[in-house]
Amino acid sequence: MKPQLEVCVGSTADIEAAAAGGADRVELCAATSVGGLTPSAAAIAAAVLGSCPVHVLIRPREGGFTYDDQDAALIADDIARALDLGAAGVVIGAGLPDGRLDLARLEDWIGLARRINSAADVTLHRAFDLCPDLHQALEEAASLGFNRILTSGGRPRAPDAVSALAALHKQADGRLTVMPGGGVNATNVAPLLAGGLTAFHASCSEPVGAEGQNSRLLEFGFVSPTTRRTAVAQVAALRQALNGRDK
């Protein structure tokens, strides 16, 4: 089976670029500069019209992943909205103040997702990387019924945690998928492939420099000078590197 490639996207143009480069799936989010936030309903509705299955990031605010009851209610509403609009899956996470997974909230949200769509695909996002014991957290995620864990192996960048990711993949033993994400690209994916990993998450993006931005928008702070966009060439290069494993 060929390795799977999920590309993080923030716009319909990004989705088109991901599909053109050979992505198997997209993770749709807003505010990629802060790790992604929940996209609008209109963005989800537009995204599901594309050729790639869409998983929607559900994260109501930037910052940590310890949520109060109001946050939890927003997340539940956003899960329902994303699936009702036709998303194939959702990407969620929640932690306790000490970093351990918030099992009660996660169980509630997974139950909600599967009541709406019994085939809903549910990914645990990188709140997992803040857990004090990743191996215990993996067992908990498997017990809750997650399909996969998006993780950088407890480090900021997945390519710096190859051995940890390989160990998590071995521990998972097919119960769920361990999907490396964070700094993954065509030039550094080979060691992760060699470690047995079979699914990968990447932005495959390039910066839109200040010279490509409207100067007035920059002046007023309506756009960031570090805005990034999905690049077809980067998606295609990573797709080719992944496909090369089977040659």
C-alpha positions in Angstrom: 0.0 0.0 0.0 1.4 3.4 -0.9 2.1 5.9 1.9 -0.7 8.3 2.5 -0.1 12.1 2.2 -2.3 14.7 4.0 -1.6 18.3 3.2 -2.6 21.1 5.6 -4.5 23.8 3.7 -6.2 27.1 4.4 -8.0 28.1 1.2 -9.6 26.8 -1.9 -6.5 27.7 -3.8 -4.4 25.6 -1.4 -6.8 22.7 -1.8 -6.4 22.8 -5.6 -2.7 22.9 -5.3 -2.7 19.9 -2.9 -4.8 17.9 -5.2 -2.8 18.8 -8.3 0.4 17.7 -6.5 -1.0 14.3 -5.5 -2.3 14.7 -1.9 -4.6 11.9 -0.7 -6.4 14.1 1.7 -6.4 17.7 3.1 -6.7 19.0 6.6 -8.6 22.3 6.4 -7.9 25.0 8.9 -7.8 28.8 9.3 -5.0 30.8 10.8 -2.1 28.5 9.9 0.4 30.9 11.4 -0.7 29.8 14.9 -1.0 26.2 14.1 -4.5 26.3 12.7 -7.9 27.2 14.0 -11.4 26.1 13.0 -12.3 27.3 9.5 -15.7 28.9 8.7 -18.7 26.9 7.7 -18.5 28.5 4.2 -14.9 27.4 3.9 -15.8 23.9 4.8 -18.8 23.8 2.3 -16.5 25.0 -0.5 -13.7 22.6 0.5 -15.9 19.4 0.3 -16.6 20.2 -3.3 -13.0 19.4 -4.2 -11.5 16.1 -5.3 -9.7 15.4 -2.0 -11.4 14.1 1.2 -11.5 16.9 3.8 -10.7 16.6 7.4 -11.5 19.7 9.4 -9.4 21.0 12.3 -11.5 21.8 15.3 -9.7 24.3 17.5 -11.6 27.4 18.7 -8.7 29.6 19.7 -5.0 29.8 19.7 -2.9 28.7 22.7 -3.1 25.5 24.8 -5.5 22.7 24.6 -7.1 22.8 28.1 -10.7 23.7 27.5 -13.5 24.9 29.8 -17.2 24.1 29.3 -17.8 27.0 27.0 -14.8 26.0 24.8 -16.0 22.4 24.8 -19.5 23.4 23.7 -18.0 25.4 20.8 -16.0 22.4 19.8 -19.0 20.1 19.9 -21.0 22.5 17.7 -18.1 22.8 15.2 -17.7 19.0 15.0 -21.4 18.7 14.2 -21.3 21.5 11.6 -18.2 20.1 9.8 -19.7 16.7 9.5 -23.1 17.9 8.5 -21.5 20.0 5.8 -19.8 16.8 4.3 -16.4 16.7 5.8 -15.0 13.1 5.9 -13.5 13.6 9.3 -12.4 16.0 12.1 -9.2 16.7 13.9 -9.5 17.2 17.6 -7.5 17.3 20.8 -7.8 18.3 24.5 -5.5 18.1 27.5 -5.6 18.5 31.2 -3.5 21.1 32.9 -0.7 18.6 33.5 -0.6 17.7 29.8 -2.4 14.4 29.9 -5.2 13.8 27.5 -8.7 15.0 28.7 -10.3 11.6 28.2 -13.8 12.7 29.2 -14.0 15.5 26.7 -12.4 13.5 23.9 -14.8 10.6 24.5 -17.8 12.9 24.3 -16.6 14.5 21.0 -15.8 11.2 19.4 -19.2 9.8 20.4 -20.9 12.9 18.9 -18.9 12.5 15.7 -19.8 8.9 15.3 -23.5 9.5 16.1 -23.6 12.0 13.2 -21.7 9.8 10.8 -20.7 6.3 11.9 -17.9 6.3 9.4 -16.5 9.7 10.6 -12.7 9.7 10.6 -11.3 11.2 13.8 -7.7 12.3 14.3 -6.0 13.3 17.5 -4.0 16.4 16.8 -0.6 17.5 18.3 -2.0 18.1 21.7 -0.7 14.5 21.9 2.9 15.9 21.7 2.4 17.7 25.0 1.5 14.6 26.9 4.1 13.6 29.6 4.0 9.9 28.5 3.4 9.5 24.8 3.1 5.7 25.0 0.4 5.9 27.6 -1.4 8.6 25.6 -1.3 6.3 22.5 -3.0 3.5 24.5 -5.7 6.0 25.6 -6.2 7.3 22.1 -6.6 3.7 20.8 -9.1 2.9 23.5 -11.1 6.0 22.7 -11.4 4.9 19.0 -9.3 7.5 17.2 -8.3 6.5 13.7 -4.9 8.2 13.9 -2.6 10.4 15.8 -1.0 13.5 14.2 2.3 13.8 16.0 5.9 15.1 15.8 7.0 12.5 18.3 7.1 14.9 21.2 9.5 17.3 19.5 8.7 20.5 17.6 9.7 18.8 14.3 8.9 15.2 13.3 12.3 14.6 11.4 14.0 15.2 14.8 12.1 12.4 16.4 12.4 9.5 14.0 13.2 6.8 16.6 10.3 8.0 18.9 7.9 7.9 16.0 9.0 4.5 14.8 8.5 3.2 18.4 5.0 4.7 18.5 4.2 3.2 15.1 5.3 -0.2 16.3 3.3 0.1 19.6 0.2 1.1 17.6 0.4 -2.2 15.7 -2.4 -1.3 13.3 -4.9 -0.3 15.9 -4.6 3.3 14.7 -2.2 5.2 12.4 0.7 7.2 13.7 1.0 10.1 11.2 4.2 12.2 11.5 3.7 15.9 11.0 5.7 19.1 11.7 8.5 20.0 9.4 8.1 17.0 7.0 9.1 17.5 3.4 10.6 15.7 0.5 14.2 16.1 1.6 13.8 14.6 5.1 11.0 12.0 4.8 13.3 9.1 4.0 14.3 8.2 7.6 10.6 8.3 8.6 9.7 5.9 5.8 12.6 3.6 6.8 11.1 3.6 10.3 8.0 2.0 9.0 5.7 5.0 9.1 2.9 4.9 6.4 1.1 8.2 6.6 2.4 11.7 6.6 1.2 15.3 7.2 2.8 18.3 5.7 2.1 21.9 4.8 4.1 21.8 1.5 3.9 25.5 1.5 6.1 28.4 0.5 6.2 32.0 1.7 4.5 34.8 -0.1 7.1 37.4 0.3 6.4 41.1 1.1 7.0 41.9 -2.5 4.0 39.8 -3.4 1.7 41.5 -0.8 -0.3 44.7 -1.2 1.7 47.3 0.7 -1.4 49.0 2.2 -2.6 45.7 3.6 0.9 45.1 5.1 0.9 48.7 6.5 -2.4 48.2 8.3 -1.5 44.7 9.5 -4.3 43.0 7.6 -1.9 40.4 6.2 1.3 38.9 7.6 4.6 39.4 5.9 5.2 35.7 6.5 2.0 34.5 4.7 2.4 31.0 3.2 0.6 29.2 0.4 0.5 25.5 -0.6 2.9 24.9 -3.5 2.1 22.3 -6.1 5.7 21.6 -6.7 6.4 20.8 -3.0 3.3 18.5 -2.8 4.5 16.7 -5.9 8.0 16.3 -4.6 6.9 14.8 -1.4 4.4 12.6 -3.2 7.3 11.3 -5.4 9.5 10.7 -2.4 6.8 8.7 -0.7 6.0 6.7 -3.9 9.7 5.9 -4.3 9.5 3.6 -1.3 7.7 1.0 -3.4 10.0 1.2 -6.4 
